Amino acid sequence: MANNKYLLYIDILGFSNLVFESEKRVIELYNIIDSLNCHNHDAFKTIVFSDTMLVYNIDYHGIEADDRYLVMFLIEFAQNLLYQTIGKDYYFRATLVYGEFIHSTPDKVERFYGKALIDAYNKEKQIIGTGLYIDDRCNKYNNIFKTEKYNNDLSFVYLTQSMDRILMGYLGDFPYSKFLTKDMDMFYGLKKDIKMFKTIYYLKDNHPDPKVRAKHQSTWSFYEKRYSTILKGFVDSDFKIKKIFK
C-alpha cells in the first residue's frame, strides 16, 4: 500500500519533430510545463524527462476521501496543461492509473519505476487520440469530470467543463448570450475551448500525416458524441466568437 500511487502519465506528441525543427519552440514548451499548477501543490511531485511528464501523489492513506481528492487534482493538472497549450500547436496524450510507483534519489541517480509506470506507458501507447484517458480504478473516484468509455479499461475524460455547463442550459439557446458569460468563473476557458475545437476540426481532415489526422478524428468523435448540437453551432458559425455569442 505504501508504494501505491495515483500516477498521471503525460506524453507530449510530436516532440522529436519539435526538437529537430525549433529549439525556441522546445524551450517555450518547457516554460509552459514549468508554469503548471502541479508544481505548486504540496501533495504531489512531478518528474519531467524529454517528452514525458509524470505527476503522482506523495502520500496516500487508503481512505475514499483521499482517493477522490487525488483523482480530482490529477485530472485538473491535465486540464491546466490543456488550457496552457491551446492555440500553440502543442498536443499531449495522457493516462491516469493507480498502482505501485517508487521514486527516490538515494545518491547520485534519480530512480523512478514501478508497475503503475509500465501500465500507464502501455495504455498510452495503445490509444489513438489526444487528451486524457482514465482507467476504471481511478474513474471510480472521479465525481467531477464527465467521461466516455474508450476501451475495456480506459475512458476519455472531458476536460471542457464550460461546455458541460452550456449543455446544462446555463447560456440558453444558440446563439448564446454574451451577457451571461461576463464575469462568471464557471465559463473560464470557454473561448479557449472554441479555439481548441476549431483546431481539431481542421486537423482531423487536413493534416498531411494520416496518423495525426486519425488522432484528431478520434478526439473529435468523443467531443461530437457529447456536444453534437453545440459543435454544430460552432461549425456553422465557422468558430467565430461574434456569431456564437450575441
KEBAVO-818315 format. One record per residue (C-alpha): residue in one letter; chain; x, y, z. Coordinates in steps of 0.1 Angstrom, whole numbers. Example, Ala and Ser with C-alpha at 12.3 -4.5 7.8 and 13.67 -1.06 7.14 Angstrom:
residues 2
a,A,123,-45,78
s,A,137,-11,71
//
This chain:
residues 246
m,A,0,0,0
a,A,28,24,9
n,A,42,24,-27
n,A,8,26,-44
k,A,2,59,-61
y,A,-21,77,-84
l,A,0,84,-115
l,A,-7,108,-142
y,A,15,99,-173
i,A,17,126,-200
d,A,33,121,-234
i,A,39,153,-255
l,A,31,143,-290
g,A,54,151,-319
f,A,82,161,-296
s,A,110,146,-317
n,A,99,167,-347
l,A,98,197,-324
v,A,134,191,-313
f,A,147,190,-349
e,A,126,219,-361
s,A,128,246,-334
e,A,148,249,-302
k,A,128,281,-294
r,A,95,260,-295
v,A,110,233,-273
i,A,120,260,-247
e,A,86,275,-249
l,A,70,242,-242
y,A,92,235,-212
n,A,84,270,-199
i,A,47,261,-201
i,A,53,229,-183
d,A,74,247,-157
s,A,44,271,-150
l,A,18,244,-144
n,A,-2,242,-111
c,A,11,207,-103
h,A,44,222,-91
n,A,27,243,-65
h,A,8,216,-47
d,A,25,200,-17
a,A,6,167,-20
f,A,21,159,-54
k,A,55,155,-70
t,A,64,160,-107
i,A,91,144,-129
v,A,98,157,-164
f,A,122,140,-188
s,A,123,146,-226
d,A,87,143,-239
t,A,73,127,-208
m,A,58,142,-176
l,A,48,122,-145
v,A,27,136,-116
y,A,20,114,-86
n,A,7,118,-50
i,A,33,117,-23
d,A,11,103,5
y,A,-19,80,3
h,A,-38,70,34
g,A,-62,45,18
i,A,-94,63,26
e,A,-121,72,0
a,A,-118,110,7
d,A,-82,108,-3
d,A,-90,89,-35
r,A,-115,115,-47
y,A,-92,144,-37
l,A,-62,130,-55
v,A,-80,119,-87
m,A,-97,153,-89
f,A,-65,172,-87
l,A,-46,150,-111
i,A,-74,155,-137
e,A,-72,192,-131
f,A,-34,192,-137
a,A,-41,177,-171
q,A,-68,203,-177
n,A,-43,230,-168
l,A,-18,217,-194
l,A,-46,216,-220
y,A,-56,252,-214
q,A,-19,264,-214
t,A,-13,248,-248
i,A,-45,256,-267
g,A,-37,276,-298
k,A,1,270,-295
d,A,2,238,-316
y,A,13,215,-287
y,A,-7,183,-281
f,A,-5,156,-255
r,A,-19,122,-246
a,A,-22,112,-210
t,A,-33,83,-189
l,A,-43,83,-152
v,A,-37,50,-134
y,A,-32,36,-99
g,A,-6,12,-87
e,A,30,7,-75
f,A,53,36,-82
i,A,87,42,-65
h,A,106,75,-68
s,A,138,82,-48
t,A,173,97,-51
p,A,194,78,-26
d,A,227,90,-41
k,A,235,105,-74
v,A,210,88,-97
e,A,172,95,-95
r,A,152,63,-95
f,A,116,61,-107
y,A,100,28,-116
g,A,70,5,-108
k,A,41,-14,-123
a,A,20,17,-125
l,A,45,34,-147
i,A,47,4,-171
d,A,9,2,-170
a,A,4,38,-178
y,A,30,37,-206
n,A,15,6,-222
k,A,-20,20,-220
e,A,-10,54,-235
k,A,8,37,-265
q,A,-24,19,-274
i,A,-45,50,-276
i,A,-54,67,-309
g,A,-63,103,-299
t,A,-53,132,-277
g,A,-62,144,-242
l,A,-66,125,-210
y,A,-78,89,-205
i,A,-85,74,-171
d,A,-86,38,-161
d,A,-116,22,-144
r,A,-99,20,-109
c,A,-93,58,-109
n,A,-126,67,-126
k,A,-145,51,-97
y,A,-134,81,-76
n,A,-139,107,-103
n,A,-171,126,-94
i,A,-163,159,-111
f,A,-154,153,-148
k,A,-176,136,-173
t,A,-161,106,-192
e,A,-169,83,-221
k,A,-157,47,-225
y,A,-127,43,-248
n,A,-120,6,-244
n,A,-123,-22,-218
d,A,-102,-4,-192
l,A,-100,33,-202
s,A,-124,62,-206
f,A,-119,96,-223
v,A,-121,125,-199
y,A,-139,156,-209
l,A,-118,184,-195
t,A,-141,210,-211
q,A,-163,218,-181
s,A,-176,251,-197
m,A,-191,230,-225
d,A,-209,209,-200
r,A,-224,240,-185
i,A,-237,250,-219
l,A,-251,215,-222
m,A,-269,221,-189
g,A,-286,252,-204
y,A,-268,279,-185
l,A,-265,301,-216
g,A,-298,293,-231
d,A,-303,286,-268
f,A,-278,291,-297
p,A,-265,318,-304
y,A,-256,322,-267
s,A,-259,353,-246
k,A,-227,372,-244
f,A,-240,390,-213
l,A,-243,357,-194
t,A,-207,348,-199
k,A,-193,380,-184
d,A,-175,378,-150
m,A,-185,343,-144
d,A,-158,319,-132
m,A,-179,289,-144
f,A,-172,298,-180
y,A,-135,301,-176
g,A,-118,286,-207
l,A,-149,287,-229
k,A,-132,308,-256
k,A,-102,285,-254
d,A,-125,255,-258
i,A,-138,270,-290
k,A,-103,277,-303
m,A,-94,241,-295
f,A,-124,227,-313
k,A,-116,248,-344
t,A,-81,234,-345
i,A,-92,198,-340
y,A,-119,202,-366
y,A,-94,215,-392
l,A,-66,190,-384
k,A,-88,159,-385
d,A,-93,164,-422
n,A,-63,185,-433
h,A,-32,174,-415
p,A,-7,160,-441
d,A,1,130,-418
p,A,-27,104,-419
k,A,-16,91,-384
v,A,-20,126,-370
r,A,-54,130,-387
a,A,-65,98,-371
k,A,-57,111,-336
h,A,-77,142,-341
q,A,-105,123,-358
s,A,-107,101,-327
t,A,-107,130,-303
w,A,-133,149,-323
s,A,-156,119,-323
f,A,-156,119,-285
y,A,-165,156,-284
e,A,-191,152,-311
k,A,-207,124,-292
r,A,-213,145,-261
y,A,-217,180,-276
s,A,-231,173,-311
t,A,-257,202,-311
i,A,-233,227,-296
l,A,-205,218,-320
k,A,-228,220,-350
g,A,-235,256,-340
f,A,-197,262,-337
v,A,-190,247,-371
d,A,-219,265,-388
s,A,-206,298,-373
d,A,-171,290,-386
f,A,-160,291,-349
k,A,-163,329,-349
i,A,-170,343,-314
k,A,-192,371,-328
k,A,-215,346,-344
i,A,-216,322,-314
f,A,-223,349,-288
k,A,-248,377,-293
//
